Amino acid sequence: MKYLILLLLSVALLEAQSFDRATLFKEHGLTDDAKRELILLVTSKEADATKAKCYYLLGVIAFEESKAAQALDTWRQLVLKYPNSEEAKIVKDRIKELAQIVGESKRENVDNAIAQSYLRHADFWSRGKDRAFTIDSSWIDQVEASLKWYDRVIAEFPKSVAARVAYEEKFRTILGWEQPGRYGEKTGMKGAPEKYLPILIETFTAFEGDFPESGSLQSFRFQIAQEFWRKEDWPNTRKWLALVIDKSGGTDSFYRDLAERRLRKVEF
C-alpha cells in the first residue's frame, strides 16, 4: 500500500512537471516544444483535469499563431470531452464569437468528397473573391470602439497578462493618433484633450492599482506629465514629473533623468 501511494504521488508529480514544462516552453517562445509536450499529455493516461488544461493551452497557442480555425476546433474538443472543467467554462461562451472570426477568414473542412469537388468547381470560377470582408469604419468613433473591448478584457480577465496588455494598449489608444492626409482625423488626446485627459488618468490609476510593479508605469507617468505640459498646466506638469522621480526609488534611470531635465525648464 505504501509503495502504491508513492507511485501515485510520483505520477501526479510527473504530470504537473510535464504541464509546467509545456507552459515554460510557451513562455520562452518555444511553441513547437510546448505543443509537442501538450499533445503527448492529451494522448496519454493523464488525469482529465490535466488534459483539459492541455486542450485549453493548445487552443491559446493556435489562436496566438493566427490559426483561429485550429483554436476553435481544439476548444470544441475541450468542451465536448471535458464539459465540466474550468477551462471548458472559460471557452464555452466564446466559441460562437470565435466561429464568427473563422467564418470570415477560412472555410471549414468538408468531409463529403463529392460536395468538396463541387465547391472546388465553384471556387475556380469565383477565385477573385475576397476571403476577408472589408469594413468601412467612417463616422465610427474608433477610440470608443477600442476602449469597449479593452475594458471587456480587463473586466473578464482581471489581473491577468491579458488585462495588463489591455491596460497598456488602452492607454496608448487614449493618447490617440492623427490619420494621414490633409483632412486626417485626430483621435483621442490629439483631437479632444479635455475629454480624454480625465479618462487617461483614470486608466492609469486603475492600471497602477492592478499592476503596481509594471515596467510601463514610469513611461505612462511621463506621458501624463507631457499632456499637462502641452496644455501649459505647469503645476500638474511638475506634479507628475515629481512622481516619476519619486517612483524611481533613488536609482538612476532613463525616465528619472528625463523628468529631471524637463523640470529644469517647464514653462515655455
VOLO-993474 format. One line per field, with one value per residue (C-alpha): residue number from 1; x, y, z. Coordinates in Angstrom, 1 decimal. Each point is the difference from the previous one (the first is absolute). Layout:
BEGIN
n = (NUM;...)
east = (X;...)
north = (Y;...)
up = (Z;...)
***
This chain:
BEGIN
n = (1;2;3;4;5;6;7;8;9;10;11;12;13;14;15;16;17;18;19;20;21;22;23;24;25;26;27;28;29;30;31;32;33;34;35;36;37;38;39;40;41;42;43;44;45;46;47;48;49;50;51;52;53;54;55;56;57;58;59;60;61;62;63;64;65;66;67;68;69;70;71;72;73;74;75;76;77;78;79;80;81;82;83;84;85;86;87;88;89;90;91;92;93;94;95;96;97;98;99;100;101;102;103;104;105;106;107;108;109;110;111;112;113;114;115;116;117;118;119;120;121;122;123;124;125;126;127;128;129;130;131;132;133;134;135;136;137;138;139;140;141;142;143;144;145;146;147;148;149;150;151;152;153;154;155;156;157;158;159;160;161;162;163;164;165;166;167;168;169;170;171;172;173;174;175;176;177;178;179;180;181;182;183;184;185;186;187;188;189;190;191;192;193;194;195;196;197;198;199;200;201;202;203;204;205;206;207;208;209;210;211;212;213;214;215;216;217;218;219;220;221;222;223;224;225;226;227;228;229;230;231;232;233;234;235;236;237;238;239;240;241;242;243;244;245;246;247;248;249;250;251;252;253;254;255;256;257;258;259;260;261;262;263;264;265;266;267;268)
east = (0.0;2.8;1.7;-3.3;-0.4;3.5;-0.5;-3.2;1.7;2.9;-2.4;-1.9;3.3;1.1;-3.3;0.5;3.6;-1.0;-2.7;2.2;2.8;-2.5;-1.0;3.7;0.7;-2.8;1.1;3.4;-1.2;0.6;-3.5;0.8;1.4;-2.9;-2.5;1.9;-0.1;-3.7;-0.9;1.9;-2.0;-3.4;0.8;1.2;-1.7;0.2;-2.8;-3.0;0.8;3.5;-1.3;-2.6;2.8;2.0;-2.8;-0.6;3.7;0.2;-2.9;1.7;3.2;-2.0;-1.8;3.2;1.5;-3.0;-1.5;-3.5;-1.6;2.4;-0.6;-3.7;0.2;2.3;-2.4;-3.0;1.8;0.7;-3.7;-1.1;2.4;0.2;-3.2;0.2;3.6;0.8;1.7;-3.1;-2.0;2.4;-0.2;-3.6;-1.6;2.7;-0.1;-2.8;2.0;3.1;-2.1;-1.0;3.7;0.7;-3.0;1.3;3.5;0.0;-2.5;-0.6;1.2;-2.6;0.1;-2.2;2.3;-2.7;-1.2;3.7;0.5;-3.1;1.4;3.4;-1.8;-1.8;3.2;1.7;-2.5;-0.1;3.7;0.0;-2.2;1.4;0.3;0.0;-2.7;0.9;-1.6;-0.8;0.7;-0.7;-2.1;0.7;1.9;3.0;1.2;-3.3;-0.3;3.5;-0.6;-3.1;2.1;3.0;-2.4;-1.6;3.3;0.8;-3.4;-0.1;3.6;1.0;3.7;1.0;2.7;-2.9;-1.3;3.5;0.3;-3.5;0.9;3.1;-1.7;-3.0;2.4;1.7;-3.4;-1.1;3.1;-1.3;1.4;-0.3;-1.1;2.1;-1.2;-1.1;-3.3;1.3;-2.0;1.6;-1.1;0.2;2.2;1.2;-3.6;-1.8;2.4;-2.6;-2.2;2.7;2.4;-2.2;-0.4;3.7;0.7;-2.8;1.4;3.5;-1.3;-1.9;3.1;2.3;-2.4;-0.2;3.7;2.0;3.3;-0.5;3.0;-2.3;-1.1;2.9;-0.4;-3.8;0.6;2.3;-2.6;-2.6;2.5;0.6;-3.7;-0.3;3.1;-1.7;-3.0;2.4;-1.2;3.3;-1.0;-1.3;3.0;2.3;-2.2;0.3;3.6;0.7;-1.9;2.3;3.0;-1.5;-1.0;3.5;0.9;3.2;1.5;1.2;-2.2;-1.0;-3.3;1.4;2.7;-2.5;-2.4;2.9;1.0;-3.6;-0.4;2.9;-2.1;-3.7;-1.5;0.4)
north = (0.0;2.3;-0.5;0.5;3.4;1.0;-1.2;2.1;3.0;-0.4;-0.2;3.1;1.9;-1.1;1.3;3.4;0.2;-0.9;2.6;2.6;-0.8;0.6;3.3;1.0;-0.9;2.3;2.9;-0.2;-0.1;-3.7;-0.6;-3.1;-1.6;1.1;-1.4;-3.3;-0.3;0.8;-2.5;-2.7;0.8;-0.1;-3.3;-1.6;-1.3;3.3;1.2;1.7;3.3;0.0;-0.8;2.8;2.4;-1.3;0.4;3.5;1.0;-1.7;2.2;3.1;-0.7;-0.6;3.3;1.9;-1.5;1.4;-3.5;0.9;-3.1;-2.3;1.8;-0.4;-3.7;-0.5;1.8;-1.8;-3.3;1.4;0.8;-3.4;-2.1;1.9;2.1;0.4;1.3;3.5;0.4;-1.1;2.6;2.7;-0.7;-1.2;3.4;1.2;-2.7;1.7;3.2;-1.9;-1.8;3.4;0.9;-3.4;0.3;3.3;-1.3;-3.7;-2.6;-3.0;-3.4;-2.0;-3.8;-0.9;-0.5;0.7;3.2;1.0;-0.5;2.2;2.7;-0.1;0.4;3.1;1.3;-0.2;2.5;2.2;0.1;3.7;0.4;1.3;-2.4;2.8;2.6;3.7;2.2;3.7;1.7;3.5;2.0;-2.5;1.2;-2.4;0.9;-0.8;-3.2;-1.1;1.0;-2.2;-3.2;1.0;0.5;-3.3;-1.8;1.8;-0.8;-3.7;-0.9;2.2;0.3;-2.4;0.4;0.8;2.7;1.6;0.1;1.4;2.8;0.9;0.1;1.8;2.7;0.4;0.1;2.8;2.0;-0.2;0.4;2.2;-1.6;0.8;2.4;3.6;-0.8;-2.7;-0.3;0.5;-2.6;-0.3;2.6;1.4;0.9;0.6;0.5;1.4;-3.1;-2.6;1.3;-1.1;-3.4;-0.3;0.7;-2.3;-2.8;0.5;0.0;-3.3;-1.5;1.0;-1.5;-3.4;-0.1;2.1;-1.7;0.5;1.3;2.3;2.2;2.4;0.7;0.5;2.5;1.9;0.0;1.5;2.7;0.7;0.3;2.6;1.7;0.4;1.6;2.4;-1.3;0.5;-1.1;-3.4;-0.4;0.4;-2.3;-2.9;0.6;-0.1;-3.3;-1.5;1.0;-1.2;-3.4;-0.6;-0.8;1.9;-2.0;1.6;-0.8;1.3;1.5;1.4;1.8;1.2;1.3;1.9;1.6;1.0;1.5;2.4;1.7;-0.6;3.3;1.1)
up = (0.0;0.9;-3.4;-1.8;1.6;-0.8;-3.6;-0.3;1.5;-2.5;-2.9;1.1;0.4;-3.5;-1.4;1.7;-1.1;-3.6;-0.2;1.7;-2.5;-2.9;1.6;0.4;-3.6;-1.1;2.2;-1.6;-3.6;-0.5;-1.2;-2.1;3.1;2.1;-2.5;-0.2;3.8;0.2;-2.7;1.8;3.1;-1.6;-1.8;3.2;3.1;1.9;2.2;-1.6;1.8;-1.6;-3.4;0.2;0.8;-3.0;-2.5;1.3;-0.4;-3.4;-1.1;1.4;-1.9;-3.2;0.4;0.7;-3.2;-1.9;-0.5;1.0;-1.6;1.8;3.3;-0.5;-0.7;3.0;2.4;-1.4;0.8;3.5;0.6;-1.5;2.0;3.3;0.2;3.8;0.1;0.9;-3.4;-1.9;1.9;-1.0;-3.8;-0.2;-0.3;-2.4;-2.6;-1.9;-0.1;-1.2;-2.6;-1.5;-0.4;-1.6;-2.3;-1.3;-0.9;-0.5;-1.3;2.2;-1.2;-2.0;0.6;-3.0;-3.1;-2.6;1.8;0.3;-3.8;-0.7;2.3;-1.9;-3.3;1.4;1.5;-3.4;-1.5;3.0;0.9;-0.2;3.1;3.3;2.9;2.6;0.0;-0.1;2.6;-0.6;3.3;-1.0;2.5;2.7;3.1;-0.2;3.5;1.7;-1.9;1.0;3.7;0.2;-0.9;2.2;2.9;-0.6;0.2;3.3;1.5;-1.1;0.6;3.0;0.9;-2.8;-2.6;-2.5;2.4;0.3;-3.8;-0.3;2.5;-2.0;-3.3;1.4;1.3;-3.4;-1.7;2.2;-0.9;-3.5;-3.5;-3.0;-3.2;-3.1;-2.7;-0.1;1.6;2.3;3.2;3.4;2.6;3.8;1.8;-3.3;-1.0;3.2;3.0;2.3;-0.5;0.2;2.7;2.9;-1.7;-0.4;3.7;1.0;-2.1;1.4;3.6;-0.6;-1.8;2.9;2.5;-1.8;-1.1;2.4;-1.2;-3.7;-1.9;-2.1;2.9;-0.2;-3.7;0.5;2.8;-2.3;-2.8;2.4;1.1;-3.7;-0.7;2.8;-1.4;-3.4;1.8;1.7;3.4;1.8;3.5;-1.2;-2.3;3.0;2.1;-2.5;-0.7;3.8;0.1;-2.6;2.0;3.3;-1.4;-1.4;3.6;-0.1;-2.9;-3.2;-2.9;-3.4;1.2;3.2;-2.0;-2.5;2.7;1.7;-3.3;-0.8;3.5;-0.7;-2.7;0.3;-1.1;-3.6)
***
